[in-house]
Amino acid sequence: MNFLLVLFSIVLQSPIEDDQKKPTKAEVHFQNASTEIDKGDYEKAIPHFLKAIKEDPSGACGTQEKGRAHAELGYAYFRAGDSLNAIVYYNKAIQLDKVNPYPRLNKAALFLMQKNTKGALKELDALIALNPSLPTAYVQRGFLHHAEKNYDLSRADLNKALSLDSAQHVLATPLIKTIERRLEEMNVKAE
């Protein structure tokens, strides 16, 4: 009986293994950067992202997504007004994970803000070639074609986006309504 009591007291006094692992330095820096992004302080986020990438050159930083920190850093640079570094880090994110749509979508948006429609179209074409079932890529390209007065191409892309979304349900309702209005306007012009 004493043996069982001693064994039981040893088990109770033994430290219990913590199921949660301690975050890596890369994860801590990435989280700190993400917190700054959430606050809208892009300048403060940049050094945290750079430290995260230094610790984890794959850019996953605990997210299981290669290039994630690079893409987020590109976004921080973009929002901080540094287009050159934004493109550099979007490109690095794309190299690390070619099928992740967000670096290309953000890069296309940056090109559009710079009035570089050819660059934006190139990114969207590449994205659609790699991921032909992504409604947002068709939406963005459809709006680009519309701005360029290429209404047939715009109509095709916007209809494709709605078709894909009918199965995926990823587009926001206000965006769907905007697309439907745009299609209606183009159909009226075509008549």
C-alpha positions in Angstrom: 0.0 0.0 0.0 2.8 2.5 0.8 4.4 1.7 -2.5 1.2 2.7 -4.4 0.9 5.9 -2.3 4.5 6.9 -3.0 4.1 6.1 -6.8 0.9 8.1 -6.9 2.5 11.1 -5.2 5.5 11.0 -7.6 3.1 11.0 -10.6 1.2 14.0 -9.1 4.4 15.9 -8.5 5.9 15.2 -12.0 5.7 18.1 -14.4 3.0 17.5 -17.0 4.1 17.9 -20.6 2.7 21.0 -22.2 1.0 20.1 -25.4 1.7 23.6 -26.8 5.1 24.2 -28.1 7.0 27.4 -27.5 6.8 29.7 -30.5 9.9 30.1 -32.5 11.6 33.5 -32.9 10.3 33.7 -36.5 6.8 33.1 -35.2 7.1 35.7 -32.5 8.4 38.3 -35.0 5.7 37.4 -37.5 3.0 37.8 -34.9 4.4 41.1 -33.8 4.4 42.3 -37.4 0.8 41.0 -37.9 -0.3 43.0 -34.8 1.2 46.2 -36.3 -0.5 45.5 -39.6 -3.8 45.1 -37.7 -3.2 48.5 -36.1 -2.4 50.0 -39.5 1.2 50.8 -38.5 2.9 49.4 -41.6 6.2 51.1 -40.9 6.5 49.4 -37.5 5.5 46.0 -39.1 8.4 46.1 -41.6 11.3 45.4 -39.3 9.4 42.6 -37.5 8.7 40.9 -40.9 12.4 41.3 -41.9 13.5 39.7 -38.6 10.9 36.8 -39.1 12.3 36.2 -42.6 15.9 36.2 -41.2 14.9 33.6 -38.7 12.9 31.5 -41.3 14.0 32.2 -44.9 11.1 30.0 -46.2 8.8 32.8 -44.9 6.4 30.3 -43.4 7.0 31.5 -39.8 4.6 29.0 -38.3 1.9 29.4 -40.9 2.7 26.3 -43.0 2.7 28.6 -46.0 6.0 29.3 -47.7 6.5 32.9 -48.6 3.7 34.1 -46.3 6.0 36.6 -44.4 7.4 37.8 -47.8 3.9 38.5 -49.1 2.9 40.2 -45.9 6.1 42.3 -46.0 5.3 43.2 -49.6 1.9 44.4 -48.4 3.4 46.4 -45.5 5.8 48.1 -47.9 2.9 48.7 -50.4 0.8 50.4 -47.7 3.8 52.3 -46.4 4.3 53.8 -49.9 7.4 51.9 -50.9 6.3 50.3 -54.2 9.8 49.1 -55.2 10.3 47.0 -52.1 6.7 45.8 -52.2 7.3 44.3 -55.7 10.6 42.8 -54.5 8.9 40.9 -51.7 5.8 40.0 -53.7 8.2 38.4 -56.3 10.0 36.5 -53.5 6.6 35.3 -52.2 5.7 34.1 -55.7 9.0 32.3 -56.1 8.5 30.5 -52.8 4.8 29.5 -53.5 3.7 29.9 -57.1 0.1 28.9 -56.4 -0.6 31.3 -53.5 -2.9 33.8 -55.3 -2.5 36.8 -52.9 1.0 38.0 -53.8 0.0 38.2 -57.5 -3.4 39.8 -56.7 -1.7 42.4 -54.6 1.1 42.9 -57.1 -1.6 43.4 -59.8 -3.4 46.0 -57.6 -0.1 47.8 -57.1 0.5 47.9 -60.9 -3.0 49.2 -61.4 -2.4 52.0 -58.9 0.7 52.9 -60.9 -1.4 52.8 -64.1 0.7 49.9 -65.3 -2.2 47.9 -66.9 0.2 45.7 -68.9 2.0 44.6 -65.7 -1.3 44.0 -63.9 -2.7 42.0 -66.8 0.4 39.9 -67.0 0.1 39.0 -63.2 -3.6 38.2 -63.5 -3.0 36.1 -66.6 -0.2 34.2 -64.9 -2.4 33.7 -61.8 -5.4 32.4 -63.8 -3.1 30.0 -65.7 -1.9 28.6 -62.4 -5.2 28.7 -60.6 -8.1 28.8 -63.1 -10.7 28.3 -60.5 -10.1 31.5 -58.5 -13.0 33.9 -58.9 -11.2 37.0 -57.5 -8.6 36.8 -60.3 -11.4 36.9 -62.9 -13.1 39.8 -61.1 -9.9 41.8 -61.0 -9.1 41.1 -64.6 -12.7 41.7 -65.7 -12.6 45.2 -64.0 -9.3 45.8 -65.7 -10.7 44.9 -69.1 -13.7 47.1 -68.4 -11.5 50.1 -67.6 -9.6 49.5 -70.9 -13.0 49.4 -72.7 -12.5 45.8 -73.7 -16.1 45.0 -72.9 -16.2 41.5 -74.5 -13.2 40.4 -72.4 -14.6 42.1 -69.3 -18.0 40.4 -69.8 -16.4 37.0 -70.2 -14.2 37.3 -67.1 -17.0 38.7 -64.9 -19.4 36.0 -66.0 -16.7 33.4 -65.3 -16.2 34.8 -61.8 -19.9 34.6 -61.0 -20.0 31.0 -62.4 -17.1 29.9 -60.2 -18.5 31.7 -57.2 -21.9 29.9 -57.6 -20.0 26.8 -56.5 -17.5 28.3 -54.1 -19.4 31.2 -52.4 -16.2 33.3 -51.7 -17.2 36.6 -53.2 -18.8 39.1 -50.9 -22.4 40.0 -51.7 -21.7 43.7 -52.4 -19.0 42.7 -54.9 -21.5 40.3 -56.6 -24.0 43.1 -56.9 -21.3 45.4 -58.4 -20.4 42.7 -60.9 -24.0 42.2 -61.8 -24.6 46.0 -62.3 -21.4 46.2 -64.4 -22.6 43.3 -66.6 -26.0 44.8 -67.0 -24.5 48.2 -68.0 -22.3 46.4 -70.6 -25.3 44.4 -72.0 -27.3 47.7 -72.4 -24.3 49.2 -74.2 -24.0 46.2 -76.5 -27.7 46.5 -77.6 
